[in-house]
Every structure is written in C-alpha cells, then in structure tokens.
Amino acid sequence: MPRLGMAKNVDNIDQRMLQQFVMDNVTPKKCLIVASGVKNHIEYVDLVKERLGEMLPVPEQDFQRTPSEYIGGEYRTWTETPATSITLAFESCPWSSDDFTTYYVMNQLIGSASAFSSGGPGKGMHCRAISNMMQKYNFVDGVSALNNHFTDSGLFGMTIEGPGSHSSELMSVLVEELNKLKDPIDETELNRAKNILKMSVLQQMENQENRLEEIAKNYMTMGDLTFHQYCDKIDAVTSSTINSVASKMLQGKPTLLVTGGAINLVPSVTDVSRQLV
C-alpha cells in the first residue's frame, strides 16, 4: 500500500475501522512521553497521568504488524513537459543496521545540485552531483541523492532531470555515478563528506526540540539512546566500507520511476540491471 494511501480508499474508512486502528496502535505500551525543560518532574508526571491516564490497556500481544517487503519494479507516467525525470533506487537497510551510517555518508558524497541555486557562489560545489554531473554534462538540469530508512528496510538511489531529448543519456549518467560508489574513494573527498555530515548533525542537535525528538526516536526504535554516537560512527566509515555496501546494494532489484514527455527513450529496468553488474 502507498504510504500516503489511495484516494479511492477514502470511502472504505468508517468509524469501526478508525476505532480498530486506534486500539491497535495508540496504546500505552506504544506511547513514549518525553519532555525537556521541566522544572518540577513530579508535577509533570501528575499532569501526564491526568491527561493520559484514562488510556485502557488492551491485549497488545495479539497484534503483530506484518513486516514490509521490498519488491522493486518499474513505473512510467507521461506528463506534458519537455523534461524527463528519472529516479533509480535500491533496497538499503533499516535504522537498526550497522550500514545505516554508511548510507548517509554515501548520500553526502553524491549530494544534490540544480541548474539554479539561491544559496550563493560555492554552495554545494564539493559533491559529485556538481563536479561529476552538473559541470560535466550540459543536459543535466538537476541531480539529488535519495536516502530513506525505515523500521523494516530502506531505499537509496538518485534522481536526475534534464531535457527529454537526452533521456537515454540521463540514465547512463545516473548509472555511471552509482557504479562509481564501488570504486576506491579519495581520502580528501571522503573526509570532506564526513565533516559536512557531522556539521549538519551537530547543528541539528543544537536545537532543543530536535534533540528531544531524536531521543524519542532513538528509544522507540533501538531501545537505547544512540544520537551521541553519530559522529564516531561517521568517522568509522571508510572507502572500503562504502565500496562493500554499494556493491551489495547494486546487486539487488532496482526500483525505476520515470516521468516526463519522452519516457519511452529511457532504458528498461532490466537493461539498467545489466549495466550495474
């Protein structure tokens, strides 16, 4: 099922379905209440009990969520535009995987770029989206890495945009860039990507609300607080680590999404798989 659901299913949602969803998901054992800046802890606990104490226990042990299954595939949709947008992704890993940090460093290595940027001179210049694609090919209008992680699995890939007349070349550039993740990475480039990623993490953690949210996510997902280990885990990523993770990922089933006015010029997902072997 799509994450955002399908419009035709709205008519199937009734009171009983909503009540069952609440009973299965909004339960005491599935709730985590966090706060920061609390001056009187006892008063805070009493307030939580007053507001949420009426949540009745339910037989949660009888409810089991079915794990998600990655299936890959190909989807093309025609739109009345002279441009073509191609997204190619692969199954990566869930939050709990040891490869989780490696994917974030890979995401930073590729980065993102567009034909127009309002960030001023030099912004994003030190990423492969700029140096390997935007500056090298005049038909590339935009590039961005894709990196999502979930409880069951994850997705990693790239999106590239350009004129429909160069649809086939756009795919070739995208595949070539993903394949480069299997090659040795220069130490200077790798350290730069890791430092930028660490700076981004630390800047986010400066905000009290962000820290509180990260604590809640850590505890609910891993049963422990791991956000203080992020920078150490980033430092531990090496070129060989990235090469190994990328090689394993690219051996999996691809997911291909093509939109635009020249979608028939983009190679099939089967052809793409052959180029990534």
Backbone hydrogen bonds in HBPLUS format (Angstrom, degrees):
<---DONOR---> <-ACCEPTOR-->    atom                        ^
c    i                          cat <-CA-CA->   ^        H-A-AA   ^      H-
h    n   atom  resd res      DA  || num        DHA   H-A  angle D-A-AA Bond
n    s   type  num  typ     dist DA aas  dist angle  dist       angle   num
A0005-GLY N   A0002-PRO O   3.08 MM   3  4.95 157.8  2.13 100.5 107.3     1
A0009-ASN N   A0006-MET O   3.00 MM   3  5.63 158.6  2.04 118.1 124.8     2
A0010-VAL N   A0007-ALA O   3.17 MM   3  5.73 168.8  2.18 118.5 122.0     3
A0012-ASN N   A0009-ASN O   2.97 MM   3  5.27 146.8  2.08 107.0 117.4     4
A0013-ILE N   A0010-VAL O   3.16 MM   3  5.55 162.3  2.19 112.3 117.7     5
A0018-LEU N   A0014-ASP O   3.15 MM   4  6.45 161.9  2.19 154.7 159.4     6
A0019-GLN N   A0015-GLN O   2.96 MM   4  6.18 161.9  1.99 154.0 159.1     7
A0020-GLN N   A0016-ARG O   2.94 MM   4  6.13 155.5  2.00 148.0 154.7     8
A0021-PHE N   A0017-MET O   2.95 MM   4  6.18 152.2  2.03 145.2 152.8     9
A0022-VAL N   A0018-LEU O   3.01 MM   4  6.28 160.5  2.05 150.6 155.1    10
A0023-MET N   A0019-GLN O   2.97 MM   4  6.20 160.1  2.01 147.3 152.9    11
A0024-ASP N   A0020-GLN O   2.96 MM   4  6.13 145.3  2.08 143.8 152.7    12
A0025-ASN N   A0021-PHE O   2.94 MM   4  6.01 144.2  2.07 148.2 157.6    13
A0026-VAL N   A0022-VAL O   2.79 MM   4  4.96 141.2  1.94 127.4 140.3    14
A0030-LYS N   A0027-THR O   2.99 MM   3  5.32 140.5  2.15 109.3 121.2    15
A0031-CYS N   A0028-PRO O   3.22 MM   3  5.27 162.2  2.25 104.0 109.3    16
A0044-TYR N   A0040-ASN O   3.04 MM   4  6.29 152.4  2.11 148.2 156.5    17
A0045-VAL N   A0041-HIS O   2.91 MM   4  6.22 159.7  1.95 155.5 160.1    18
A0046-ASP N   A0042-ILE O   2.95 MM   4  6.18 162.1  1.98 151.0 155.9    19
A0047-LEU N   A0043-GLU O   2.99 MM   4  6.18 150.3  2.08 142.1 150.3    20
A0048-VAL N   A0044-TYR O   2.98 MM   4  6.29 154.6  2.05 150.2 156.7    21
A0049-LYS N   A0045-VAL O   2.96 MM   4  6.23 162.5  2.00 152.8 157.3    22
A0050-GLU N   A0046-ASP O   2.95 MM   4  6.14 150.6  2.03 142.8 151.1    23
A0051-ARG N   A0047-LEU O   3.00 MM   4  6.24 154.5  2.07 147.0 153.1    24
A0052-LEU N   A0048-VAL O   2.76 MM   4  5.72 162.2  1.79 156.1 161.5    25
A0053-GLY N   A0049-LYS O   2.78 MM   4  4.40 129.6  2.04 124.4 128.5    26
A0055-MET N   A0052-LEU O   3.28 MM   3  6.03 164.3  2.30 124.6 124.9    27
A0060-GLU N   A0058-VAL O   2.68 MM   2  5.57 124.5  1.98 119.4 101.9    28
A0062-ASP N   A0059-PRO O   3.19 MM   3  5.93 164.4  2.21 117.4 122.1    29
A0063-PHE N   A0060-GLU O   2.97 MM   3  5.40 163.2  2.00 115.1 120.7    30
A0073-GLY N   A0254-PRO O   3.05 MM 181  6.48 159.5  2.10 151.7 145.3    31
A0256-LEU N   A0073-GLY O   2.86 MM 183  6.30 161.2  1.89 153.3 159.1    32
A0075-TYR N   A0256-LEU O   2.84 MM 181  6.25 151.7  1.92 156.8 166.3    33
A0258-VAL N   A0075-TYR O   2.97 MM 183  6.44 158.7  2.02 155.8 162.0    34
A0077-THR N   A0258-VAL O   2.94 MM 181  6.43 157.2  1.99 160.9 168.4    35
A0079-THR N   A0260-GLY O   2.92 MM 181  4.77 161.0  1.96 113.0 118.4    36
A0081-THR N   A0079-THR O   2.84 MM   2  5.69 125.2  2.15 113.4  96.8    37
A0164-GLY N   A0082-PRO O   2.68 MM  82  5.55 157.2  1.73 160.8 153.9    38
A0084-THR N   A0162-GLY O   2.73 MM  78  5.58 162.1  1.76 171.6 178.0    39
A0162-GLY N   A0084-THR O   3.09 MM  78  5.58 147.7  2.20 148.6 158.3    40
A0085-SER N   A0259-THR O   2.83 MM 174  5.27 170.1  1.84 159.7 161.8    41
A0259-THR N   A0085-SER O   2.97 MM 174  5.27 161.4  2.01 152.3 158.0    42
A0086-ILE N   A0160-ILE O   2.89 MM  74  5.36 169.0  1.90 162.0 165.6    43
A0160-ILE N   A0086-ILE O   2.84 MM  74  5.36 156.1  1.90 151.7 159.4    44
A0087-THR N   A0257-LEU O   2.83 MM 170  5.05 162.6  1.86 154.3 158.7    45
A0257-LEU N   A0087-THR O   2.88 MM 170  5.05 161.7  1.92 152.4 156.7    46
A0088-LEU N   A0158-MET O   2.94 MM  70  5.60 159.8  1.99 163.7 168.8    47
A0158-MET N   A0088-LEU O   2.96 MM  70  5.60 150.5  2.05 148.1 153.6    48
A0089-ALA N   A0255-THR O   2.91 MM 166  5.10 164.1  1.94 147.8 153.2    49
A0255-THR N   A0089-ALA O   2.76 MM 166  5.10 151.4  1.84 155.0 157.6    50
A0090-PHE N   A0156-PHE O   2.76 MM  66  5.43 150.9  1.85 145.0 152.8    51
A0156-PHE N   A0090-PHE O   2.92 MM  66  5.43 154.3  1.99 151.8 160.0    52
A0092-SER N   A0154-GLY O   2.93 MM  62  4.75 162.0  1.97 105.0 109.8    53
A0097-SER N   A0094-PRO O   3.23 MM   3  5.64 165.6  2.25 114.5 118.9    54
A0095-TRP N   A0150-PHE O   3.08 MM  55  5.93 144.1  2.22 141.6 149.2    55
A0100-PHE N   A0097-SER O   3.33 MM   3  5.47 164.5  2.35 105.4 109.3    56
A0102-THR N   A0099-ASP O   3.07 MM   3  5.22 116.6  2.49 101.2 117.0    57
A0103-TYR N   A0099-ASP O   3.21 MM   4  6.57 154.5  2.28 160.5 166.3    58
A0104-TYR N   A0101-THR O   3.08 MM   3  5.14 121.7  2.43  96.1 111.0    59
A0105-VAL N   A0101-THR O   3.08 MM   4  6.47 151.2  2.17 150.8 158.5    60
A0106-MET N   A0102-THR O   2.93 MM   4  6.22 157.5  1.98 150.5 157.1    61
A0107-ASN N   A0103-TYR O   2.87 MM   4  6.05 151.6  1.96 141.7 149.7    62
A0108-GLN N   A0104-TYR O   3.02 MM   4  6.28 146.6  2.14 139.2 147.6    63
A0109-LEU N   A0105-VAL O   2.88 MM   4  6.17 148.6  1.98 147.4 156.5    64
A0110-ILE N   A0106-MET O   3.16 MM   4  6.46 161.9  2.20 152.7 155.0    65
A0111-GLY N   A0107-ASN O   2.91 MM   4  5.96 165.4  1.93 147.8 151.9    66
A0128-ARG N   A0109-LEU O   3.00 MM  19  6.26 174.6  2.01 157.5 158.6    67
A0129-ALA N   A0110-ILE O   2.83 MM  19  5.40 145.6  1.95 152.8 151.2    68
A0145-ALA N   A0111-GLY O   3.06 MM  34  5.80 135.6  2.26 147.4 160.6    69
A0113-ALA N   A0143-VAL O   2.72 MM  30  5.24 156.2  1.77 159.4 158.7    70
A0143-VAL N   A0113-ALA O   2.84 MM  30  5.24 162.6  1.87 149.4 152.2    71
A0115-ALA N   A0141-ASP O   2.81 MM  26  5.05 127.7  2.09 168.3 155.4    72
A0123-LYS N   A0120-GLY O   3.45 MM   3  6.12 167.8  2.46 134.4 135.8    73
A0125-MET N   A0122-GLY O   3.24 MM   3  5.34 163.0  2.27 127.2 123.2    74
A0130-ILE N   A0127-CYS O   3.16 MM   3  5.68 136.5  2.36 109.1 118.7    75
A0131-SER N   A0127-CYS O   3.07 MM   4  6.33 164.1  2.10 163.1 159.2    76
A0132-ASN N   A0128-ARG O   2.85 MM   4  4.95 145.5  1.97 123.2 134.7    77
A0134-MET N   A0129-ALA O   3.01 MM   5  6.24 168.5  2.02 148.5 152.3    78
A0135-GLN N   A0130-ILE O   2.92 MM   5  5.91 162.7  1.95 169.1 166.8    79
A0137-TYR N   A0133-MET O   2.91 MM   4  5.71 159.9  1.95 155.8 157.0    80
A0140-VAL N   A0137-TYR O   3.33 MM   3  5.79 168.5  2.34 114.9 117.0    81
A0141-ASP N   A0161-GLU O   2.86 MM  20  5.49 155.8  1.91 141.6 146.4    82
A0161-GLU N   A0142-GLY O   2.88 MM  19  5.04 152.3  1.95 150.6 150.0    83
A0144-SER N   A0159-THR O   2.97 MM  15  5.37 146.9  2.09 152.5 157.5    84
A0159-THR N   A0144-SER O   2.86 MM  15  5.37 158.4  1.91 159.9 166.6    85
A0146-LEU N   A0157-GLY O   2.71 MM  11  4.86 156.3  1.76 140.1 134.2    86
A0157-GLY N   A0146-LEU O   2.86 MM  11  4.86 151.3  1.94 138.2 140.1    87
A0148-ASN N   A0155-LEU O   2.86 MM   7  5.15 168.6  1.87 155.8 158.9    88
A0155-LEU N   A0148-ASN O   2.79 MM   7  5.15 156.9  1.84 144.2 151.3    89
A0150-PHE N   A0153-SER O   2.77 MM   3  5.34 153.5  1.83 168.0 164.2    90
A0166-HIS N   A0163-PRO O   3.00 MM   3  5.59 159.2  2.04 116.2 122.7    91
A0167-SER N   A0164-GLY O   3.17 MM   3  5.05 151.2  2.25 116.2 112.1    92
A0170-LEU N   A0166-HIS O   2.89 MM   4  6.13 152.2  1.97 157.1 165.7    93
A0171-MET N   A0167-SER O   3.23 MM   4  6.55 155.9  2.29 147.0 151.7    94
A0172-SER N   A0168-SER O   3.15 MM   4  6.46 154.4  2.22 144.3 151.4    95
A0173-VAL N   A0169-GLU O   2.96 MM   4  6.22 157.5  2.01 152.3 157.3    96
A0174-LEU N   A0170-LEU O   3.04 MM   4  6.26 160.1  2.08 148.0 153.4    97
A0175-VAL N   A0171-MET O   2.93 MM   4  6.15 168.8  1.94 156.1 158.4    98
A0176-GLU N   A0172-SER O   2.92 MM   4  6.01 159.5  1.96 145.9 152.2    99
A0177-GLU N   A0173-VAL O   3.03 MM   4  6.22 153.4  2.10 146.2 152.6   100
A0178-LEU N   A0174-LEU O   3.08 MM   4  6.41 157.2  2.14 151.1 157.0   101
A0179-ASN N   A0175-VAL O   2.97 MM   4  6.17 157.1  2.02 150.6 157.1   102
A0180-LYS N   A0176-GLU O   3.13 MM   4  6.38 135.7  2.34 138.0 149.0   103
A0180-LYS N   A0177-GLU O   3.22 MM   3  5.14 129.2  2.50  92.1 105.0   104
A0181-LEU N   A0178-LEU O   3.16 MM   3  5.60 154.2  2.23 108.3 115.8   105
A0182-LYS N   A0179-ASN O   3.03 MM   3  5.72 164.6  2.05 117.9 123.0   106
A0183-ASP N   A0180-LYS O   3.04 MM   3  5.23 161.5  2.07 107.5 113.4   107
A0190-LEU N   A0186-ASP O   2.96 MM   4  6.20 161.0  2.00 156.2 162.2   108
A0191-ASN N   A0187-GLU O   2.92 MM   4  6.03 166.1  1.94 149.5 153.2   109
A0192-ARG N   A0188-THR O   3.00 MM   4  6.13 153.4  2.08 145.0 152.4   110
A0193-ALA N   A0189-GLU O   3.07 MM   4  6.30 160.0  2.11 146.4 151.2   111
A0194-LYS N   A0190-LEU O   2.96 MM   4  6.23 160.3  2.00 151.7 157.3   112
A0195-ASN N   A0191-ASN O   2.89 MM   4  6.03 155.9  1.95 146.2 152.7   113
A0196-ILE N   A0192-ARG O   3.00 MM   4  6.20 159.5  2.04 150.3 155.5   114
A0197-LEU N   A0193-ALA O   3.03 MM   4  6.19 156.7  2.08 145.5 152.1   115
A0198-LYS N   A0194-LYS O   2.92 MM   4  6.14 158.6  1.97 147.1 152.8   116
A0199-MET N   A0195-ASN O   2.94 MM   4  6.10 157.4  1.99 145.8 152.2   117
A0200-SER N   A0196-ILE O   3.02 MM   4  6.23 153.5  2.09 144.0 150.9   118
A0201-VAL N   A0197-LEU O   3.00 MM   4  6.31 155.7  2.06 148.8 155.2   119
A0202-LEU N   A0198-LYS O   2.94 MM   4  6.15 168.5  1.95 155.5 158.1   120
A0203-GLN N   A0199-MET O   2.96 MM   4  6.07 155.1  2.02 147.0 153.8   121
A0204-GLN N   A0200-SER O   3.12 MM   4  6.30 153.5  2.19 142.8 149.3   122
A0205-MET N   A0201-VAL O   2.99 MM   4  6.27 150.4  2.08 147.0 155.6   123
A0206-GLU N   A0203-GLN O   3.31 MM   3  5.30 150.4  2.40  96.1 104.7   124
A0207-ASN N   A0204-GLN O   3.30 MM   3  5.93 155.4  2.37 113.1 118.5   125
A0211-ARG N   A0207-ASN O   3.02 MM   4  6.34 156.9  2.08 153.2 159.8   126
A0212-LEU N   A0208-GLN O   3.01 MM   4  6.24 159.6  2.06 148.4 153.8   127
A0213-GLU N   A0209-GLU O   2.98 MM   4  6.20 159.1  2.03 147.9 153.3   128
A0214-GLU N   A0210-ASN O   2.92 MM   4  6.11 157.5  1.97 147.9 154.1   129
A0215-ILE N   A0211-ARG O   2.93 MM   4  6.14 153.7  2.00 149.2 156.0   130
A0216-ALA N   A0212-LEU O   3.08 MM   4  6.35 160.7  2.12 147.7 152.3   131
A0217-LYS N   A0213-GLU O   2.95 MM   4  6.21 163.4  1.97 151.4 155.9   132
A0218-ASN N   A0214-GLU O   2.85 MM   4  5.95 160.4  1.89 147.7 153.5   133
A0219-TYR N   A0215-ILE O   3.03 MM   4  6.21 169.0  2.04 152.5 154.8   134
A0220-MET N   A0216-ALA O   2.98 MM   4  6.10 164.0  2.00 151.5 156.3   135
A0221-THR N   A0217-LYS O   2.90 MM   4  5.86 150.8  1.99 147.0 154.4   136
A0222-MET N   A0218-ASN O   2.77 MM   4  5.56 161.1  1.81 150.0 156.2   137
A0223-GLY N   A0219-TYR O   2.91 MM   4  4.26 130.8  2.15 108.2 119.5   138
A0229-GLN N   A0226-THR O   2.87 MM   3  5.42 161.4  1.91 119.5 125.7   139
A0230-TYR N   A0227-PHE O   3.33 MM   3  5.42 167.1  2.34 106.1 109.9   140
A0233-LYS N   A0229-GLN O   3.00 MM   4  6.21 158.1  2.05 158.9 165.8   141
A0234-ILE N   A0230-TYR O   2.93 MM   4  6.22 149.5  2.02 150.7 159.8   142
A0235-ASP N   A0231-CYS O   2.98 MM   4  6.24 159.4  2.03 149.1 154.0   143
A0236-ALA N   A0232-ASP O   3.15 MM   4  6.35 135.1  2.36 137.0 148.3   144
A0237-VAL N   A0234-ILE O   3.18 MM   3  5.57 160.6  2.22 111.1 116.9   145
A0242-ILE N   A0238-THR O   3.10 MM   4  6.43 160.8  2.14 151.4 155.0   146
A0243-ASN N   A0239-SER O   2.93 MM   4  6.19 163.6  1.96 153.0 157.9   147
A0244-SER N   A0240-SER O   2.96 MM   4  6.04 158.4  2.00 144.3 149.6   148
A0245-VAL N   A0241-THR O   2.99 MM   4  6.19 167.5  2.00 153.6 156.8   149
A0246-ALA N   A0242-ILE O   2.84 MM   4  5.89 166.5  1.86 154.7 159.1   150
A0247-SER N   A0243-ASN O   2.99 MM   4  6.02 157.7  2.04 141.8 148.1   151
A0248-LYS N   A0244-SER O   3.11 MM   4  6.29 162.4  2.14 147.2 151.6   152
A0249-MET N   A0245-VAL O   2.95 MM   4  6.13 158.5  2.00 148.1 154.6   153
A0250-LEU N   A0246-ALA O   2.93 MM   4  6.07 166.8  1.95 155.2 157.8   154
A0251-GLN N   A0248-LYS O   3.36 MM   3  5.43 150.5  2.45  99.0 107.4   155
A0252-GLY N   A0249-MET O   3.03 MM   3  5.61 162.5  2.06 116.4 122.1   156
A0265-LEU N   A0262-ALA O   3.15 MM   3  5.81 163.1  2.18 117.4 122.5   157
A0266-VAL N   A0263-ILE O   3.36 MM   3  5.67 160.3  2.40 106.4 112.0   158
A0272-VAL N   A0268-SER O   3.08 MM   4  6.41 154.3  2.15 148.4 155.9   159
A0273-SER N   A0269-VAL O   3.07 MM   4  6.25 153.7  2.14 140.5 146.7   160
A0274-ARG N   A0270-THR O   3.27 MM   4  6.60 148.8  2.37 143.0 150.2   161
A0275-GLN N   A0271-ASP O   3.30 MM   4  6.64 144.4  2.43 141.5 150.3   162
A0275-GLN N   A0272-VAL O   3.04 MM   3  5.21 124.1  2.36  99.6 113.9   163
A0276-LEU N   A0273-SER O   3.24 MM   3  5.28 145.1  2.36  97.8 107.7   164
